[in-house]
Amino acid sequence: MALLSACATTPAPDPLQLQLQALDARVTRIDRIVDNQSLLQMTQRVDALQADVRVLNGRIEELQNANESLRKQQRDLYADLDGRLKSAPVPAATPAPMPLSEPLILPGGDEQQQYARAFEALKNADYAAAIAGFKQVSAAYPKGVLADNAQYWLGEAYYVTRDYDHAATSFEALLSTWPNSRKAPDALLKLGYTQFEQKRVAVARSTLQLVVSRFPGTDAARLAAERLSKLPADAR
């Protein structure tokens, strides 16, 4: 009788409670699935970002190599121009630019094409063509992406032909018009060289010292320091 009494008092399972428990279990399982999917998505995203970083690092390395190559070409050209200047006989007078055998500015040619032709003329020691070419680039594209470069190499072409007045004017024009140009350190350096050739040694010294102070760590600063060490100590 006692056993029957105990069974009679045990409450029957509540169907609603059972459904809630089952629903809670399902929600728990769904949460785990969602968490796993989120973790997978995050892992995939991290992998994609790491791949992007590797691509960007590769691109940066390519740009650094290209920049170093350009700097080497520029140093080689400096050495070549200065070497030609030292070994060439002094002309009796600066020759007038010879007319080009073909027009430098081609119909439909863009700034890059015209600049490349002028630069090629400079490398080939065709200084008259280079001067005419860079002047035409400057006139046609005064605000072009290569305008400061054209102005700089115009000064170099004048410098190597010993037209120091025009060389100084060209370098000064670059420094005043494009003070933040990447060519500014080189223009200031070559302005100092030009002033020395003009027998303005004290002014040249100040200009070269300015290169060292304004652009430390650059090739221009190193070359300026080397030239300063060779200037007469008693220059006025």
C-alpha positions in Angstrom: 0.0 0.0 0.0 2.9 2.4 0.8 4.4 1.7 -2.6 1.2 2.4 -4.4 0.8 5.6 -2.4 4.2 6.8 -3.5 3.6 6.1 -7.1 0.3 7.9 -6.9 2.0 11.1 -5.6 4.8 11.2 -8.3 3.9 14.0 -10.8 3.7 13.1 -14.5 6.3 14.7 -16.8 5.1 18.1 -18.0 4.9 18.0 -21.9 5.5 21.7 -22.1 8.6 21.4 -20.0 9.9 18.5 -22.1 9.4 20.6 -25.3 11.2 23.5 -23.7 14.1 21.3 -22.8 14.2 19.8 -26.3 14.1 23.3 -27.7 16.9 24.5 -25.5 19.0 21.5 -26.6 18.4 22.4 -30.2 19.3 26.0 -29.6 22.5 24.9 -27.9 23.4 22.7 -30.9 22.7 25.6 -33.3 24.9 27.9 -31.3 27.8 25.5 -31.5 27.3 25.2 -35.3 27.1 29.0 -35.7 30.2 29.4 -33.5 32.1 26.9 -35.6 31.1 28.6 -38.8 32.1 32.0 -37.5 35.4 30.6 -36.5 35.9 29.1 -39.9 34.9 32.4 -41.6 37.4 34.3 -39.3 40.1 31.8 -40.2 39.4 32.2 -43.9 39.4 35.9 -43.5 42.8 35.9 -41.7 44.2 33.6 -44.4 43.0 36.0 -47.1 44.5 39.0 -45.3 47.8 37.2 -44.9 47.8 36.5 -48.6 47.1 40.2 -49.3 50.0 41.2 -47.0 52.3 38.8 -48.9 51.3 40.3 -52.2 51.8 43.8 -50.9 55.2 42.9 -49.4 56.2 41.5 -52.8 55.1 44.7 -54.5 57.0 46.9 -52.0 60.1 44.8 -52.7 59.6 45.3 -56.4 59.2 49.1 -56.0 62.3 49.2 -53.7 64.4 47.4 -56.3 63.1 49.6 -59.1 63.9 52.7 -57.0 67.4 51.5 -56.3 67.9 50.8 -60.0 66.8 54.3 -60.9 69.1 55.8 -58.3 72.0 53.8 -59.7 71.2 55.0 -63.2 71.2 58.6 -61.9 74.5 58.1 -60.1 76.0 56.6 -63.3 74.7 59.5 -65.4 76.1 62.0 -62.9 79.5 60.4 -63.1 79.3 60.2 -66.9 78.3 63.9 -67.3 81.0 65.1 -64.9 83.6 62.9 -66.6 82.7 64.2 -70.0 82.9 67.8 -68.7 86.3 67.3 -67.1 87.8 65.5 -70.2 86.2 67.7 -72.9 88.2 70.6 -74.3 86.9 74.1 -73.4 84.9 75.4 -76.4 85.6 78.9 -77.6 82.0 79.8 -77.4 78.8 77.9 -76.5 77.5 76.6 -79.8 73.9 77.5 -80.8 71.6 74.5 -80.6 71.5 72.6 -83.9 68.1 72.0 -85.4 66.7 68.5 -84.8 66.7 66.1 -87.7 63.1 65.3 -86.9 60.5 67.0 -84.7 60.9 66.2 -81.0 57.2 66.6 -80.4 55.4 64.0 -82.4 51.8 64.5 -83.5 49.7 62.9 -80.7 52.8 62.2 -78.6 52.3 62.5 -74.9 54.5 64.0 -72.2 56.2 60.7 -71.4 57.1 60.1 -75.1 58.5 63.6 -75.5 60.4 63.4 -72.2 61.9 60.0 -73.2 63.2 61.4 -76.5 64.9 64.3 -74.8 66.4 62.1 -72.1 67.7 59.7 -74.7 69.3 62.6 -76.5 71.0 63.6 -73.3 72.3 60.1 -72.7 73.7 60.0 -76.2 75.5 63.3 -75.6 73.3 65.1 -78.2 73.1 68.1 -75.8 71.6 70.5 -78.3 68.7 68.1 -79.0 68.3 67.4 -75.3 68.1 71.1 -74.4 65.6 71.7 -77.2 63.6 68.7 -76.1 63.4 69.4 -72.4 62.4 73.0 -73.2 59.6 71.8 -75.4 58.4 69.4 -72.7 58.4 72.2 -70.2 56.5 74.5 -72.6 53.9 71.9 -73.6 53.4 70.5 -70.1 54.2 73.2 -67.5 52.2 71.3 -64.9 52.9 67.8 -66.1 54.0 64.9 -63.9 57.5 65.1 -65.5 57.8 68.9 -65.5 60.2 69.1 -62.6 62.3 66.3 -64.1 62.4 68.0 -67.4 63.5 71.2 -65.7 66.3 69.4 -63.8 67.7 67.6 -66.8 67.6 70.9 -68.8 69.9 72.3 -66.2 72.2 69.3 -66.5 72.3 69.7 -70.2 73.3 73.3 -69.8 75.8 72.4 -67.1 77.7 69.8 -69.2 78.0 72.2 -72.1 79.4 74.8 -69.7 76.5 77.2 -70.1 76.6 77.9 -66.4 74.3 80.9 -66.3 71.5 79.0 -68.0 72.3 75.9 -65.8 72.0 78.0 -62.6 68.7 79.5 -63.8 67.3 76.1 -64.6 68.2 74.6 -61.2 66.9 77.7 -59.4 63.6 77.5 -61.3 63.1 73.9 -60.2 63.8 74.8 -56.6 61.4 77.7 -56.6 58.6 76.1 -58.6 58.8 72.6 -57.1 60.5 72.9 -53.7 59.2 69.5 -52.6 60.2 67.7 -55.8 62.2 64.5 -55.5 64.7 66.2 -57.8 65.1 69.1 -55.3 68.2 67.6 -53.5 69.9 67.0 -56.8 69.0 70.4 -58.2 70.4 72.1 -55.1 73.6 70.0 -55.4 74.1 70.8 -59.0 73.4 74.5 -58.3 76.3 74.4 -55.9 78.5 72.8 -58.5 77.4 75.4 -61.0 78.2 78.3 -58.7 81.6 76.9 -58.1 82.2 76.8 -61.9 81.0 80.4 -62.0 83.9 81.2 -59.5 81.4 82.0 -56.8 83.1 79.7 -54.4 81.7 81.2 -51.1 78.1 81.0 -52.5 78.8 77.5 -53.7 80.0 76.5 -50.2 76.8 77.8 -48.6 74.7 76.0 -51.2 76.5 72.7 -50.7 76.2 73.1 -46.9 72.5 73.6 -47.3 72.3 70.3 -49.3 73.9 68.5 -46.3 71.7 70.1 -43.7 68.4 69.9 -45.6 68.7 66.4 -47.1 70.8 64.3 -44.7 71.4 60.7 -45.7 70.8 61.2 -49.4 73.2 60.7 -52.3 73.1 64.4 -52.9 74.2 65.1 -49.3 77.1 62.7 -49.6 78.2 64.2 -52.9 77.9 67.7 -51.5 80.1 66.7 -48.5 82.7 65.3 -50.8 82.8 68.5 -52.9 82.9 70.7 -49.7 86.0 68.8 -48.6 87.7 69.8 -51.8 86.8 73.5 -51.8 89.5 76.1 -50.9 89.4 76.9 -47.2 90.1 80.6 -47.8 87.3 81.1 -50.4 85.4 84.3 -50.0 
